[in-house]
Amino acid sequence: MSTASPDSRSPSPRTDSLYTLLVFLSLVLVLVVVILSAYLRLAGSGLGCAEWPACYALIKSPAGGTESLAAAHLVPAWATVIHRLAASTLGAMVLGITLMALRRKRQPGHNTGLSLAVLGLTVFLSVLGYKTPSPLLPWVTLSNLLGGMAMLAMLWWLGQRSVSPVVGDARAPALRPWARIGVFMVFVQIALGGWVSANFAALACASLPGCGNFPWLDGPWRESLNLFRVLPVTDGGVIITGDVVKLIHMIHRLGAVVTFLYIGWLGWRGLRLGGRCRGTGTAMLVFLLLQLLLGAAAVVFGLPLAMVTAHNAVAALLLLSTVNLMHLVTPRA
């Protein structure tokens, strides 16, 4: 009688548990980094400053010729320290996840390419933050925001695929393409919100629902959608906004309406499926409604820093809940 020897290349249950733990700890760290990045970016742009709104979009140009956010904006030192510490720890943990993922590559349903993508994104964001910190380059701000959100989504997917079975409802796979569209739409809407922040367009439309009698057909559409535009600045260190930011702001609001309608429908569909999809669909609807209320309240109350930061945080949670629905309706390979 012969017995088959275990495959030494197969990860042990202890290794699997450590991998899952690292993924979810990294997920928490990414969420912390994303929220603190939003807080630092918004505080640095002038939200919550003492001379609001006169101090909004105020920067200074040191003798060296580089731009930095104005020192008058009191950005708390504790937030900067925690952000850097969390980002540094995250880099080490992502490296560990990647190495362990290479050992798990033969396991059913495991996506080694996604783990490598998370590592590549981590390196890219580290280089981006070190080499190009200028607030006059909106694409840098947008890249940091979208990179963090993409890492959040990918880590959530890796974590869920490592511990959770997919839903057994026969109707679930039919929802998969719609869930993919939902993830894409939420991500695009986050990008539009980041574009508003990166272009200092928060005050462009200070009322609801629109910007008054702005000539939309004759507006500078090409410049408003130019991803590589450089923000003009006065000699006094104030960013020149002009009509471009009104278009940017209203595109974000229009995207919010479309996203609200689609994700509302998608969340309702998930709720109707029942089982584990019911909880995810409910979460999507709750985060969606909360996001809409925070966005409207931020405009009505003059963009309080805490409220706008919460708006960014709930956007991340809405993205995670939509990714989770896609996970639940996607069978393992």
For each residue, the residues with C-beta under 8 A, 3 or more apart:
1:
2:
3:
4:
5:
6: 10
7: 10
8:
9: 103 106
10: 6 7 106 107
11: 15 16 19 100 103 104 107
12: 15 16
13: 16 17
14: 17 18
15: 11 12 18 19 100 103 104
16: 11 12 13 19 20 104 162
17: 13 14 20 21
18: 14 15 21 22 100
19: 11 15 16 22 23 97 100 101 104 162
20: 16 17 23 24 159 162 163
21: 17 18 24 25
22: 18 19 25 26 93 96 97 100
23: 19 20 26 27 97 155 158 159 162
24: 20 21 27 28 155 159
25: 21 22 28 29 93
26: 22 23 29 30 90 93 94 97 155
27: 23 24 30 31 152 155 156 159
28: 24 25 31 32
29: 25 26 32 33 86 89 90 93
30: 26 27 33 34 90 148 151 152 155
31: 27 28 34 35 152 316
32: 28 29 35 36 82 86
33: 29 30 36 37 83 86 87 90 148
34: 30 31 37 38 145 148 149 152 312 313 316
35: 31 32 38 39 309 312 313 316
36: 32 33 39 40 79 82 83 86
37: 33 34 40 41 83 144 145 148
38: 34 35 41 42 145 308 309 312 313
39: 35 36 42 43 79 305 309
40: 36 37 43 44 75 79 80 83
41: 37 38 44 45 141 197
42: 38 39 45 47 48 197 305 308 309 312
43: 39 40 47 48 73 74 75 76 79 305
44: 40 41 69 73 75 135
45: 41 42 56 57 69 73 135 197 200 202
46: 49 52 53 55 56 57 58 70 73
47: 42 43 52 56 202 303 304 305 308
48: 42 43 52 304 305
49: 46 52 55 56 72 73 74
50: 55
51: 54 55 72
52: 46 47 48 49 55 56 302
53: 46 56 203 302
54: 51
55: 46 49 50 51 52 58 70 72 73
56: 45 46 47 49 52 53 200 202 203
57: 45 46 200 203 238 239 241
58: 46 55 70 72 73 237 238 239
59: 67 68 69 70 135 136 233 237 238 239
60: 67 68 70 71 237
61: 65 66 67 233 237
62: 65 66 68
63:
64:
65: 61 62
66: 61 62 134
67: 59 60 61 134 135 136 233
68: 59 60 62 133 135
69: 44 45 59 73 75 135
70: 46 55 58 59 60 73 237
71: 60
72: 49 51 55 58
73: 43 44 45 46 49 55 58 69 70
74: 43 49
75: 40 43 44 69 79 80
76: 43 79 80
77: 80 81
78: 81 82
79: 36 39 40 43 75 76 82 83
80: 40 75 76 77 83 84
81: 77 78 84 85
82: 32 36 78 79 85 86
83: 33 36 37 40 79 80 86 87
84: 80 81 87 88
85: 81 82 88 89
86: 29 32 33 36 82 83 89 90
87: 33 83 84 90 91 126
88: 84 85 91 92
89: 29 85 86 92 93
90: 26 29 30 33 86 87 93 94 122
91: 87 88 94 95 122 126
92: 88 89 95 96
93: 22 25 26 29 89 90 96 97
94: 26 90 91 97 98 118 119 122
95: 91 92 98 99 119
96: 22 92 93 99 100
97: 19 22 23 26 93 94 100 101 115 118 119 158
98: 94 95 101 102 115 116 118 119
99: 95 96 102 103
100: 11 15 18 19 22 96 97 103 104
101: 19 97 98 104 105 110 112 115 116 158
102: 98 99 105 112 115
103: 9 11 15 99 100
104: 11 15 16 19 100 101 107 110 112
105: 101 102 110 112
106: 9 10 110
107: 10 11 104 110
108: 332 333
109: 161 332 333
110: 101 104 105 106 107 161 162
111: 114 115 157 158 161
112: 101 102 104 105 115 116
113: 116 117
114: 111 117 118 154 157 158
115: 97 98 101 102 111 112 118 119 158
116: 98 101 112 113 119 120
117: 113 114 120 121 154
118: 94 97 98 114 115 121 122 151 154 155 158
119: 94 95 97 98 115 116 122 123
120: 116 117 123 124
121: 117 118 124 125 147 150 151 154
122: 90 91 94 118 119 125 126 151
123: 119 120 126 127
124: 120 121 127 128 147
125: 121 122 128 129 143 144 147 148 151
126: 87 91 122 123 129 130
127: 123 124 130 131
128: 124 125 131 132 140 143 144 147
129: 125 126 132 133 144
130: 126 127 133
131: 127 128
132: 128 129 137 140
133: 68 129 130 140
134: 66 67 137 140
135: 44 45 59 67 68 69 141 231
136: 59 67 230 231 233 239
137: 132 134 140 141 230 231
138: 141 142 195 198 199 227 229 231
139: 142 143 198 227 228
140: 128 132 133 134 137 143 144 198
141: 41 135 137 138 144 145 194 197 198
142: 138 139 145 146 191 194 195 198 227
143: 125 128 139 140 146 147
144: 37 125 128 129 140 141 147 148
145: 34 37 38 141 142 148 149 190 191 194 197 198
146: 142 143 149 150 187 190 191 194
147: 121 124 125 128 143 144 150 151
148: 30 33 34 37 125 144 145 151 152
149: 34 145 146 152 153 187 190 315 316 319
150: 121 146 147 153 154 187
151: 30 118 121 122 125 147 148 154 155
152: 27 30 31 34 148 149 155 156 316 319 320
153: 149 150 156 157 183 187 319 320 323
154: 114 117 118 121 150 151 157 158
155: 23 24 26 27 30 118 151 152 158 159
156: 27 152 153 159 160 320 323 324 327
157: 111 114 153 154 160 161 323 327
158: 23 97 101 111 114 115 118 154 155 161 162
159: 20 23 24 27 155 156 162 163
160: 156 157 163 164 324 327
161: 109 110 111 157 158 164 327 332
162: 16 19 20 23 110 158 159
163: 20 159 160
164: 160 161 327
165: 168
166: 172 327 328 329 330 331 332
167: 172 273 275 276 277 328 329
168: 165 172 275
169: 172 273 274 275 277
170: 173
171: 174 175 273
172: 166 167 168 169 175 176 273 277 328 329
173: 170 176 329 330 331
174: 171
175: 171 172 178 179 266 269 270 273 325 329
176: 172 173 179 180 326 329 330
177: 180 181
178: 175 181 182 266 269
179: 175 176 182 183 266 322 325 326 329 330
180: 176 177 183 184 326
181: 177 178 184 185 262
182: 178 179 185 186 262 263 266 322 325 326
183: 153 179 180 186 187 319 322 323 326
184: 180 181 187 188
185: 181 182 188 189 258 259 262 263
186: 182 183 189 190 259 263 315 318 319 322
187: 146 149 150 153 183 184 190 191 319
188: 184 185 191 192 255 259
189: 185 186 192 193 252 255 256 259 315
190: 145 146 149 186 187 193 194 315 319
191: 142 145 146 187 188 194 195
192: 188 189 195 196 251 252 255
193: 189 190 196 197 252 311 312 315
194: 141 142 145 146 190 191 197 198
195: 138 142 191 192 198 199 201 248 251 252
196: 192 193 199 201 202 245 248 249 252
197: 41 42 45 141 145 193 194 200 201 202
198: 138 139 140 141 142 145 194 195
199: 138 195 196 229 231 241 244 245 248
200: 45 56 57 197 203 231 239 241 245
201: 195 196 197 204 241 244 245 246 248 249
202: 45 47 56 196 197 249 303 308
203: 53 56 57 200 206 241 303
204: 201 211 241 245 246 248 249
205: 210 211 246 249 250 253 299
206: 203 299 302
207: 210 211 212 299
208: 296 299 300
209: 253
210: 205 207 214 250 253
211: 204 205 207 214 246 249 250
212: 207
213:
214: 210 211 219 243 246 250
215: 218 219
216: 219 247 250
217:
218: 215
219: 214 215 216 224 243 246 247
220: 223 224 242 243 244 247
221: 224 225 247
222: 225 226
223: 220 226 229 244
224: 219 220 221 244 245 247 248 251
225: 221 222
226: 222 223 229
227: 138 139 142
228: 139
229: 138 199 223 226
230: 136 137
231: 135 136 137 138 199 200 239 240
232: 239 240
233: 59 61 67 136 237 238 239 240
234: 237 238 239 240
235:
236:
237: 58 59 60 61 70 233 234
238: 57 58 59 233 234
239: 57 58 59 136 200 231 232 233 234
240: 231 232 233 234
241: 57 199 200 201 203 204 244 245
242: 220 245
243: 214 219 220 246 247
244: 199 201 220 223 224 241 247 248
245: 196 199 200 201 204 224 241 242 248 249
246: 201 204 205 211 214 219 243 249 250
247: 216 219 220 221 224 243 244 250 251
248: 195 196 199 201 204 224 244 245 251 252
249: 196 201 202 204 205 211 245 246 252 253
250: 205 210 211 214 216 246 247 253 254
251: 192 195 224 247 248 254 255
252: 189 192 193 195 196 248 249 255 256
253: 205 209 210 249 250 256 257
254: 250 251 257 258
255: 188 189 192 251 252 258 259
256: 189 252 253 259 260 292 295
257: 253 254 260 261
258: 185 254 255 261 262
259: 185 186 188 189 255 256 262 263
260: 256 257 263 264 288 292
261: 257 258 264 265
262: 181 182 185 258 259 265 266
263: 182 185 186 259 260 266 267 284 288 318 322
264: 260 261 267 268 285 288
265: 261 262 268 269
266: 175 178 179 182 262 263 269 270 281 284 322 325
267: 263 264 270 271 281 282 283 284 285 288 325
268: 264 265 271 272 281 285
269: 175 178 265 266 272 273 281
270: 175 266 267 273 277 278 280 281 284 325 328
271: 267 268 274 277 278 281 282 285
272: 268 269 281
273: 167 169 171 172 175 269 270 277 278 281 329
274: 169 271 277 278
275: 167 168 169 278
276: 167 279 280 328
277: 167 169 172 270 271 273 274 280 281 325 328 329
278: 270 271 273 274 275 281 282
279: 276 282 283
280: 270 276 277 283 284 321 324 325 328
281: 266 267 268 269 270 271 272 273 277 278 284 285 325
282: 267 271 278 279 285 286
283: 267 279 280 286 287 317 321 324
284: 263 266 267 270 280 281 287 288 318 321 322 325
285: 264 267 268 271 281 282 288 289
286: 282 283 289 290
287: 283 284 290 291 314 317 318 321
288: 260 263 264 267 284 285 291 292 318
289: 285 286 292 293
290: 286 287 293 294 314
291: 287 288 294 295 311 314 315 318
292: 256 260 288 289 295 296
293: 289 290 296 297
294: 290 291 297 298 307 310 311 314
295: 256 291 292 298 299 311
296: 208 292 293 299 300
297: 293 294 300 301 307
298: 294 295 301 303 304 307 308 311
299: 205 206 207 208 295 296 303
300: 208 296 297
301: 297 298 304 307
302: 52 53 206
303: 47 202 203 298 299 307 308
304: 47 48 298 301 307 308
305: 39 42 43 47 48 308 309
306: 309 310
307: 294 297 298 301 303 304 310 311
308: 38 42 47 202 298 303 304 305 311 312
309: 35 38 39 42 305 306 312 313
310: 294 306 307 313 314
311: 193 291 294 295 298 307 308 314 315
312: 34 35 38 42 193 308 309 315 316
313: 34 35 38 309 310 316 317
314: 287 290 291 294 310 311 317 318
315: 149 186 189 190 193 291 311 312 318 319
316: 31 34 35 149 152 312 313 319 320
317: 283 287 313 314 320 321
318: 186 263 284 287 288 291 314 315 321 322
319: 149 152 153 183 186 187 190 315 316 322 323
320: 152 153 156 316 317 323 324
321: 280 283 284 287 317 318 324 325
322: 179 182 183 186 263 266 284 318 319 325 326
323: 153 156 157 183 319 320 326 327
324: 156 160 280 283 320 321 327 328
325: 175 179 182 266 267 270 277 280 281 284 321 322 328 329
326: 176 179 180 182 183 322 323 329 330
327: 156 157 160 161 164 166 323 324 330
328: 166 167 172 270 276 277 280 324 325
329: 166 167 172 173 175 176 179 273 277 325 326
330: 166 173 176 179 326 327
331: 166 173
332: 108 109 161 166
333: 108 109
